[in-house]
């Protein structure tokens, strides 16, 4: 593959990761504010689907296109900004995997509350607070990775 095609695919992947993450966060936060189990169950179902289809797919392909780009250009993988990007990518994954589990669990709890005509349980609200807190370091790390990709600092 040529450098331009790899770079295009890598940028698309980064865009999908950033955009899907921001969109998912927005819709989960807005639906949660309603405290309506029906709405939250619906939105959380879409969020889990979007995270599975878009985020997971991009997350799998990003390291592949990144590796091929580094190989094509001669950037050392375990040095400098590429190494920092990889470390931050692992950091993001350490937050995203539990977030994925939390979203699935919150969806299931909201569905159960909706079906029972009951309010959302305390566990839902606890998971939501953890989900919300996990988003900040992960999102900041994604922004840092994009900054590193764009600026390619030498030190």
N, C-alpha and C positions, 0 to 999 in steps of 0.2 A: 504494500500500500504506500501511497505517497504521503509525504509529510502533511500536505494540505488536507487530504481526506482524513487522516488520523486526527489532526488538530480540530477539524470540523466535528468529528464524532465525539471527541473529548469535550469540546465546548458544549455541544448539545447535551451530553451526559451531565455536565456540571450545571447547566441551566435547568435540566429536569430535576436534579437533586435539590437545588435551591428553590425552584419554583413550586415543586410538589410539596416540599417541606413547609414553605411559607403558606401555601394554600390550605394544606391539611391543618396547620396550627390555627389559621384564621377561622376555618369552618368549625373546628372542634370548640374553640373558645366561644364563638358566637352562639353555637347551639347549646353549650353548657350553661351559658348565662340565662337561657330560657327556663332551665330546671324542668323542662317538659320531657319525660321519659320517651314519649313517642318520637319527638323530633330528634332527640339525642341518639336513640336507637337507629333511626334512619341515617342520620349524618355519620355516626360512627361506623355503620356498615359501609358507607361509601368511602370513608377515610381508610378503613382496613383494605378495601379493594384497591384504592388508588396507591396506597403504600406498597401493596403486594405487586401490582402491575407496573407501576412507574418507578417508584423509589428502589425497590429491590432489583429490578432489571438494570437501572442505571448504576446502582451500587456494584453490581457484578461486572458490568462492562467498563466502568471507570478505571479500575486498576489495569485492565487489559490494554485499553487504548493508551493509558499513561505509560505503561511499560514499553509498548511499541514505539511511542513518541520518544521516550528517553533513549531507546536503542537506536532509533533512526537518527537522532541528533547528536548522540554521544554524551548525553548528560549522565553523570554517574548516579545510579539509583540510591545508593546509601550515603550520599554526601550532599551538603548544601541544602538548597531550597527543596529539592526533590525529596530528600530524606525527611525534612520537616513536614512536607505535604503528606507523605506516607504515614508518619507518626500521628499527625492530626486526623488522617483518614481512619486510622485504627481507633483513635479517641472518639471520633463521631460514631463509629460502629458500636463501641462500648455503651454509648447512650441510646443509639437507635434500636438495637436488639431488644433491650428491656421496654422501650417505648412501644415497639410493635406488639409485644406481649400485653402491655398495659392497655393499648387500644383495643385489642381483641377482647380482653377481660371486661373493659368498660362497655364495649358494645354488647357483650353477652349479659352483663348486669342490667343495662338499659332495656334490652329486649325482655328480660325476665320481669322487670318492674312494669314495663308497658303491658305485657300480657296479663299480669296480675292486677293491673290497675292500681299499683302501689307507687309510692314515691321512690326515688332512687335511694339505694341503701348507703350506709356510711362508708362501706368499702369502695363504692363508686367514687365518692367525693375524695377519699384518701388517695386512690389511684390517680384521680384527676390532678390533684396537687403535685404528686410525684411526676406525672406526665408533663405538667406545665414546667416544673423546675428543671427536668431533664432537657427540655427544649432549648434553654438559653445557652448552656455551654456547647451543645451540639451545633446550634445555628451559628454561634460565634466562630466555632472551629471551621465550619464550611466557608464562612466569609473569609477567614484567614487563609484557607487553602486557595480560594479564588484569587486573593491578593497575591499570594506567592506565585501562582501560575502566571499572573499578568506581569508582575514586576521582576520575577526571577532574580531576587537579590543575591549578590555574590558572597556575602558573609553570613 
